[in-house]
Amino acid sequence: MGTAVKAKFGWRGFLKALAAIGIPVAVQNLLTTTASMVDTMMVAPLGENSVGALGLCAQFSSLMFSCYWGFVGGGMLFFAQYWGSKEDDGIDRSYGMTWVCMMTVSLIFCLLAAFAPKTVMGLYTDKTAIREIGVKYLAIVGFAYPLQVWSMAMSALLRATERVRIPMIASVSSVAVNIFLNWVLIYGKLGAPAMGIEGAALATTVAAAVNVAAIYVMARVKKYPYLFHLRGHFRWSGRHLRRFFVKCFPIILNELFLGIGNMIINVTLGRQPEAVINGLAVFRTLEGLIVGFFAGFSSAASVLVGKCVGAGELDTAYERAKRLTYMCSGILFTVGMGVFALRGPILTAMGLRGASYEAGMGFLFIYVIVSVIRMGNWIMNDTYRASGDAITGTVLEIITMYAMVVPAVLISGFVLKLPYWAIFMCCYIDEPIRYALMQIHMYSGRWIRPVTTLGVEALGPFREKHGGKW
């Protein structure tokens, strides 16, 4: 049976669809990360502590990301499957629920950043000089958070319905504005006052507004329907809400606990010497470059598999998922090696010298080695979620993080006081174990759990065909 399915697999159409979705999304993410790199490079003349402060503020943004990404993952599940079955009402309702939940999270983080920046920075580091710079940045950039999350909600919907060019072009506009305003506001060009780190924050906020406006304008010009079905966005019933949160809740828990775990890791590393903190800040930017490129293909995987599940093409979804895991890991390895090959000039351009440079090099070296397994786990989890299984990856990730990673990081950092590279290696000790368990689940086929009528009707025959695996 397995051989027959493989013989019929349409590689040409599969690769074409993967490239059509994955490349534009990867480009969009790379543009966003490039803007972060440019921020770091343009802030670097202000001193290494400014670079470190910018990196710690980015960790607070990452915590926000973890808190709202559960709703993105749940929303993508519904968007992709309803898109596959052409159920417009389902797409509209799902987007409305996703948007409300995401904006609620963003407003909470906006208030914390804008009105309690000292508390936030005090949590992430005990270094006074870095903390004071970060407070100035957070107090302004916090107002960008709702705009950034709004554009993320729209981009998720557009990607899931295979309209990937609109968010990509909007990102180009946003990044261009961000870079230009950085030059103007950080250094006081064209008659503007030299605002330093606060100028970088203001540039980011204005660029976020440009991104939202660009998406709306282009969607209207292209007559894209779903963003403008305002009544349909809020036409919910108790049944719809229950169904949405049942699917989203495991993903929300996964991302929330993952975010808390990562915060504990960052707090531990934030107690290292200033040179290590500065090296970590630059590494996180480079990590975003690698992850951003990979996330494009992860988004493509979610759409390509979720769409098939929603349309009732379960065997195709099953075969696509297996191939996507290995292909995307291979792509990630290639990109990671490319970044590592250029590590010297990149780290220097981003303001690292001496001990900070050595720390950044160490973080990058460890990450390139473990990232292939780490991203394999990521793409399998995203694939499971888009197919309706939001539980398996969540349970494995939370259990291994809090049973293995968090204790190892805390003990190595606060009890044994090991070098920074040993603490950092502890962040990834769970990945090989999770990879083996996720692979077993992949081949079982049990992650295919449709939410559409067509998908549910096809589930019985699929289970019978794969009877030995259920």
N, C-alpha and C positions, 0 to 999 in steps of 0.2 A: 504493500500500500504506500509506504513512504517513498519508494523509488518512483512510483507512478506520479505522485504529486510533484516531486522534484522535476521530473521530465517535462511537466506541463507548465512549470513556473515561467512567467513572462519576464525575463530579465530586462529586455529593452524598455518596456513600458515602466517597469519598476524603477530602474535607474533614472529614467527621464523624469518620473514623478518625484523621486528623491531629490534630484538636482533642482527641479523647478521650485520646490518648497524650501529645501535645506540651504541652498546657496544664498538666496536673498535674505533669509533670516540670519544666516551666519554673517553675511555682510553687514546687516543692521546691527547685530550684536558687536561685531568688530568695530564698527563706527563708534558705538557707545563707549566701548573700552578704550578706543583710541583717544576719545575725548578725555577720559580719566587719566590716561598716560600723559596727554598734553597738559592737563591740569597740574599733574605732578611735576612735569618738566618746567612749567612756567612758574610754579611755586618754589622750585628748588633754589633759585637765587636768593630767596628770603631766608634760607638756612635749613639744615637737616631737621630741626625740630618742627618746622612748618610741614615738611614732608611727612614726618611721623604723625603729627596731629591730623593731617588730612586722611591718613590711612586709618586712624582710630575712628574718625567720624564715619568713614566708609563702613566700618564694622557695625556701627549703629544702624546705618542704612541696610546692611545685610540682615540684621535682626528683624527689621521691618519687612524685608523681602521674605524671610522665613514665615512671618506671621500672616502675610497675605497670599503667599504662593500656594497654600492649600486650597484657597478658593479658585486660583487660576487653574490648578490641576483638576479640581472637580468640574470647573466650568468647561475646560477643554474636553473632558470626558463626554459631557452632554453635547457640546458644540459639534464635535467630530462625528459622533454617532447620529445625531439628528441631521447633520449635513449629509451623511451617507444615505439616510432614509428619506431625505427631502421633506422634513417636518418643520416648516417655518415657524409655527407657533412655539414649538419646543425650543428652537434656537433663541427666539425673542425672550421667552420667559427665563431661560437659563442665563442669558446675558444680563438681564435686569437683576436677578438675584446675585450673580457674581459681582456686578458693579457696586451694588449697595454694600455688600460685605467687604469688598476691597477698599472702598472709600472710607468706611468706618475705621478700618485699621490705619489707613494713612493719616486720618485726622488726629487719631490718638498720638501717633509718633510726631506729627507736626506740632502739637501742643507741648509735648515733652521737649523737643529740640528747641522750640522758640522761647519757651517760658521756664524751662528748667535745664539749661545746657550745662551748668556747673555740676548738677547731680549726675547727669549722663556721663560727662567726661571724668568725673571722680570715680565712677564705677570702672572705667576702662583702663585708667593708669594712675599711678601715684607720683608721676613726674610733673612737678608744678609748671615748668616752662612749656611742656607739650600741652598740658591741660588748659592753660590760659589761651593758647592759640586756638585750640579746638573749640572753646566756648564761643569765641568770636565767629567762627565759621558756622557752627551749628545754629546759632541764633537767627541767622539769615537763611541758610539752606533748608531749614525745616519747612519753610513755606513752599519749597519745591516739591515736597513729598506727595501731597495730594495730586499735583499735576503729573508727576512721574507715574504714579499708580493708575491714574485715569488713562494715560496713554498706554500703559501696559495692559489694562483691561480691553481696550479697543484693539490693540495689536493681537492679543490672544484670540479674539473673535475673528479677526481678519485672517489670521494664519490658519485657524481651524476650518475656515470656509474657503481656503486656497486663494486668498487675496493678499499675497505676501509683498507685493511691490509697494503698496501704499505705505505701510509702516517703514519700509526700507527707505523710501524717498523722504519721508518725514524725518527720519533719523539723520539723513544727510543734511537737511536744512537746520535741524537742531544742533548738530555737532559744529557746523560752520558758524552759527551764531555764537555758540559757547566759546569756540576758539577766538573769534574776533573780540568778543566782549572781555575775555580773559586778558588779552593784550591791552585793551583800552583801560580796563578798570583796575587790574593788578598794579600796573606801572604808571597809570595816569597819562595815557596818550590822548591826542585829539582834544586837549583842553579839559579832560576829565580829571578828578582828583585821584591820586595814587592810593588805592584802598587796601592793597596787600591781600591778605588771606580773605578779607571780607569782600573784596572785589571778585575773587574766584567764586565765592558763595552766591553773590548776586548774579554773576554770569550764568551759573548753573540754573538758577531759578527762572531767569528770563528764557533760557534755552528750553526748559521744560514746558513753559507756556507756548513757545513756538511749535514744539512737537505736537501738543494737543490740537492746536489750531490747524496745523498742516494736515493732520489725519482727517479732521472733520471736513476741511475744504475739499481735499482730494476725493474723499468718500462721496461727498455730495456731487462733485463734478462727474465721477464715474457711475453715479446713480446706484451706489451700493445700498441695499435696502435695510439691512438689519440694525445698523446704528441709529436709524431714524424712526423706527417703529416704537415710539415712546410709550404709547398706550399698551402695546404688547409686552414691553419690558416689565411692567408692574401689574400684569394681570395674573396674579398668583392665587392659588388656593392652598388650604392646609395640606392637601395631598402633595401638591407640587413642592412645597417647602420641605416636607418630610423626606420626599424622595431625593431632593437636592442635598440636604444635610446628611442623610444616611450615606450617600456616596462621598460627600466632601469631608465628613467628620474624621475618618481615618487619615486622610491626606493632611487635614488641618493639624491633627495631633502630631503626625510625622514631622511636618515642617516646623511646628512650634517647639517640640522637644528637641529637634535638630538644631534650631536656632538658639535655644537655651544652652544646649551642649556646646555649640560653637562659641557662645558668649563666654562660657566658663573657660574654654581653651584660650580665647583672646585675652581674658582677664589675667590668666596665668602668664601668658607671654607678655602681657603689658606690664608685668612686674620685673621683666628682664632689664638689662642695661639699655640706655637710650639708643646705642648703636644697633642693638638687636631690634628694638621697636621700629627704628627707621628702615632697617633692612626688610622687616616684615611688611611694612607699609608698601614698599615698592614691589615686593613679591606678590602681595595680594592684587595689585594692579595687573601684573603679568599673568597671574592665575586667571584673572577675569578675561584676559585676552584669549587664553587657551580655552577656558570654559565657554566663553561667548561664541567662539567659532563652533565648538562642539554642540552647544545648545541649539544651533540652527538645525542640525541633523537630528537631534533628539526631538525637536518640535515636528520635524518632517515624519519621524517614526511614529509619533503619537497620532498624527493626522492620517497617515497611510494605513496604519493598523486599525485605528478607531473607526475610520470611515468604512472599512471592509466589514468590521463587526456590526456596525449600525445597518449596513445594507444586507446583512445575512450571508456574506461571503466569508465564512468562518475558516475554511481551509486555507484560503488565500491569506487571511490575517495571520494564521498560525505559521505559515511558511515565511511570510514577510518578516515577522518578528525575529525568527531565528537568524535570518541573514542580516538584518539591521544591527543586531547586537555586535556581531563580529566586524561588519564593515565600518560602523561608526567608531569602534575602538581602534581600528587600524588608522582611520582618518585622524583621530585624536593623537595617536602616537607620532604620526608624521608631523603634525603641527607642533606638538610639544618639543620634538627634537629640533625643529626649525628655530623655535624661540631660544632653546638652550644653546644652539650653535652661535646665536647672536647675543649671548648674554653679556659679554664684555662691554661692547658699545652701548647696549640698552641700559644697563645698570649705571654706567657712568653718566649717560645723558640724563638720567633721572635723579642725579644729584648724589649718588652714593660714593663714598670714599673710605679708604682704610677699613676699620672694623665693620662699618655699616655695609660696605661692599662685600666683605667676606660673609657676613650674615645673609645678605640677599642671595649670594651665590649658593650657600648651603641650603637655604629653603628651596630654591629652584631645582637644585640637583635631586633632592629627595622627592620633590613633587613629580618630576618627570618620570621617575622610576615607578611610582605607585599609581600614577594617574590613569593608566590604561585599565587596570582592574577597577579603580574607583568609578571611572566613567562607564565601564561595562555594567556595573551595578545600577548606575543612574539611568541608563537607557532602558534596561529591563524594567525598572520600576516605573518609568514614564509610560512604557508600552503596556504594562499591566493596568495602570490607571486608566489609560484611554480605552482599554478593552472592558472596563467595568470592575476590575479587581483592585480596589484601593487599600486592601487590608494586608496582604502578604508582605509587600515591601516595607510597609509601615512598621509592622510588628518586628521584622528582622532588624530594621535600622535602629529603632528605639532600644530594643533589647541589647544589641551589641554595643551601641554607643554608651549606654549607662552601666552596662555590666563590664565593659572592657575599656573603652576609650577614655571616658571622663575620669574613672579612678586612676588609670595609668598616668594621665596628664597631671592630675592633682598631686599624686604621690611623687612623680618624677620632678615636678616643679617646686612644691612647697616642703616636701619631706626630705627627699634625697638630694634636692637642689642640683640636678644634673645639668649639663650644658644645654643650650637652647636647641641644638639639633637633635638631641636625644628626646627632649620633650616633644618636639615637632614630629618625630617619627612615631611617637605613641598615638598621634592623631589618626593613624591609618592602620593600626594593628588589627582592626576588625574586617577590613576589606576582603582579604582572601577567603575568609570563612563565609562571609555573606555571598560572595561570588559563586562559590560551590553550591550553596543552598538555592540561590536564585536560578542557577542553571538547571537544577533538578526540577524546579517549578516551571521553568520555561518549557521544557520538553514534555511535561505532564499535560499541558493544554488547559489546565484548570483555571487559568487566569482569564479565559474568555467568558465574560458575563455581560451579555447585551442588556441595554435599557430600551431599545426600540422594538416595535412589533415584528419587523422583518428579522431582526437578530434573534429574538426569542423563538420565533418559529423555526429557525434553522438550527437552534441549539440541540434539540433532540437528535436529529440525524448526525450531527457532528459528534455528539457523545457516543452514539452507537458505533460510529466509524472508528473512534479512538477508544473503544471500550476498555482495552487493556491498560489504558493510561488514566482511567478514572476510578 
